[in-house]
Amino acid sequence: MRYGNKIIGLGAVKTKKQLFEKIYKKYRNKNYFYTDDRIKRKLEEWEYFKEQGDKNALKIKKTQIVNFIEKDNKDKAYYTFSSIKNAIDNNDKEFLISRIRYDQPFSKEIYEKITETKLPKTNKAIRDFFKWDTEIK
């Protein structure tokens, strides 16, 4: 249930940002967004370019690379969160059908936490759920 920019659920009133942070932290700890792999790969590339004497690589610090990747992945996750939230607010079933699938637990959890509705376990059942549900709660 929503009230203004606040989402009522999870035992307490949460703002959109607080709800996102809670869901994001859960999936970040599981490395769902492959953040750790991406950081490792970029640091290896950075080390290689430093060894090659690349002037630009010498200007960059390790923490800058890590912070950039963390922020980039979080921004992408927030975009997903916001787009699903907007689709719910606008009752855009076609968008929700295209974005929420059984094998996308992050998107599925966003929908379930915002609407406090449990989604079915298969793609076909999810599509049918949105087609038959006249108004998204």
C-alpha positions as CSV (number, residue, x, y, z in Angstrom):
1,M,0.0,0.0,0.0
2,R,1.3,3.4,-0.9
3,Y,0.8,6.7,0.8
4,G,2.3,9.6,-1.1
5,N,6.0,8.9,-1.5
6,K,6.0,6.5,1.4
7,I,5.4,2.8,1.0
8,I,3.6,1.1,3.8
9,G,4.7,-2.5,4.4
10,L,7.5,-4.6,5.9
11,G,6.3,-3.8,9.4
12,A,7.1,-0.1,9.2
13,V,6.7,2.9,6.9
14,K,9.5,3.1,4.5
15,T,10.4,5.7,1.9
16,K,11.1,4.6,-1.7
17,K,14.9,5.1,-1.1
18,Q,14.9,3.1,2.1
19,L,13.0,0.2,0.5
20,F,15.4,0.2,-2.4
21,E,18.5,0.2,0.0
22,K,17.1,-2.8,1.9
23,I,16.5,-4.8,-1.3
24,Y,19.7,-3.7,-3.0
25,K,21.8,-4.6,0.1
26,K,20.4,-8.1,0.2
27,Y,21.2,-8.7,-3.5
28,R,24.6,-6.9,-3.3
29,N,25.7,-9.2,-0.5
30,K,24.8,-12.2,-2.8
31,N,26.9,-10.6,-5.6
32,Y,23.7,-10.8,-7.7
33,F,24.9,-7.8,-9.9
34,Y,28.4,-9.4,-10.4
35,T,29.9,-6.3,-8.8
36,D,32.8,-8.2,-7.3
37,D,33.6,-9.9,-10.6
38,R,33.5,-6.5,-12.4
39,I,35.7,-4.9,-9.9
40,K,38.2,-7.7,-10.1
41,R,38.3,-7.5,-13.9
42,K,38.7,-3.7,-14.0
43,L,41.5,-3.8,-11.4
44,E,43.3,-6.4,-13.4
45,E,43.0,-4.2,-16.5
46,W,44.2,-1.2,-14.5
47,E,47.2,-3.1,-13.2
48,Y,48.1,-4.2,-16.8
49,F,47.9,-0.6,-18.1
50,K,50.0,0.7,-15.2
51,E,52.6,-1.9,-16.0
52,Q,52.5,-0.8,-19.7
53,G,53.2,2.8,-18.5
54,D,49.9,4.3,-19.5
55,K,49.8,7.9,-18.2
56,N,46.1,7.9,-17.6
57,A,46.2,4.7,-15.6
58,L,48.9,6.1,-13.4
59,K,46.6,9.0,-12.5
60,I,43.8,6.8,-11.2
61,K,43.7,5.2,-7.8
62,K,42.3,1.8,-6.9
63,T,39.5,3.3,-4.7
64,Q,38.3,5.4,-7.6
65,I,37.8,2.3,-9.7
66,V,36.0,0.4,-6.9
67,N,33.8,3.4,-6.1
68,F,32.9,4.0,-9.7
69,I,31.8,0.4,-10.3
70,E,29.9,0.2,-7.0
71,K,28.0,3.5,-7.9
72,D,27.4,2.4,-11.5
73,N,25.9,-0.9,-10.5
74,K,23.8,0.7,-7.8
75,D,22.5,3.3,-10.2
76,K,21.5,0.6,-12.7
77,A,19.7,-1.3,-9.9
78,Y,17.9,1.9,-8.8
79,Y,16.8,2.5,-12.4
80,T,15.2,-1.0,-12.4
81,F,13.6,-0.2,-9.1
82,S,12.3,3.2,-10.2
83,S,11.0,1.9,-13.6
84,I,9.1,-0.9,-11.9
85,K,7.7,1.5,-9.2
86,N,6.6,3.9,-12.0
87,A,4.9,1.0,-13.9
88,I,3.0,0.0,-10.8
89,D,1.9,3.6,-10.2
90,N,0.8,4.0,-13.8
91,N,-0.7,0.6,-14.0
92,D,1.5,-0.3,-17.0
93,K,0.9,-4.0,-17.2
94,E,2.8,-4.5,-20.5
95,F,6.0,-3.1,-19.0
96,L,5.6,-5.3,-15.9
97,I,4.9,-8.4,-18.0
98,S,8.1,-7.7,-20.0
99,R,10.3,-7.0,-16.9
100,I,9.1,-9.4,-14.2
101,R,9.9,-13.1,-14.7
102,Y,10.4,-16.0,-12.4
103,D,14.2,-16.0,-13.1
104,Q,14.5,-12.3,-12.2
105,P,14.4,-12.4,-8.4
106,F,15.4,-8.7,-8.0
107,S,12.6,-7.4,-10.1
108,K,10.2,-9.9,-8.7
109,E,11.0,-8.9,-5.1
110,I,10.7,-5.2,-5.9
111,Y,7.2,-5.8,-7.2
112,E,6.2,-8.0,-4.2
113,K,7.6,-5.5,-1.6
114,I,5.9,-2.5,-3.1
115,T,2.5,-4.1,-3.7
116,E,2.7,-6.6,-0.9
117,T,1.5,-9.2,-3.4
118,K,3.0,-12.6,-3.9
119,L,3.7,-13.4,-7.5
120,P,3.2,-16.9,-9.1
121,K,6.2,-19.1,-9.7
122,T,6.1,-19.4,-13.5
123,N,6.4,-16.9,-16.4
124,K,3.0,-18.0,-17.8
125,A,1.3,-17.6,-14.5
126,I,2.9,-14.2,-14.0
127,R,1.7,-13.0,-17.4
128,D,-1.8,-14.4,-16.6
129,F,-1.7,-12.7,-13.2
130,F,-1.1,-9.2,-14.8
131,K,-3.6,-9.8,-17.6
132,W,-6.4,-10.8,-15.3
133,D,-5.7,-8.4,-12.5
134,T,-7.7,-5.3,-13.4
135,E,-5.9,-2.9,-11.3
136,I,-2.5,-3.2,-9.7
137,K,-2.8,-2.6,-6.0
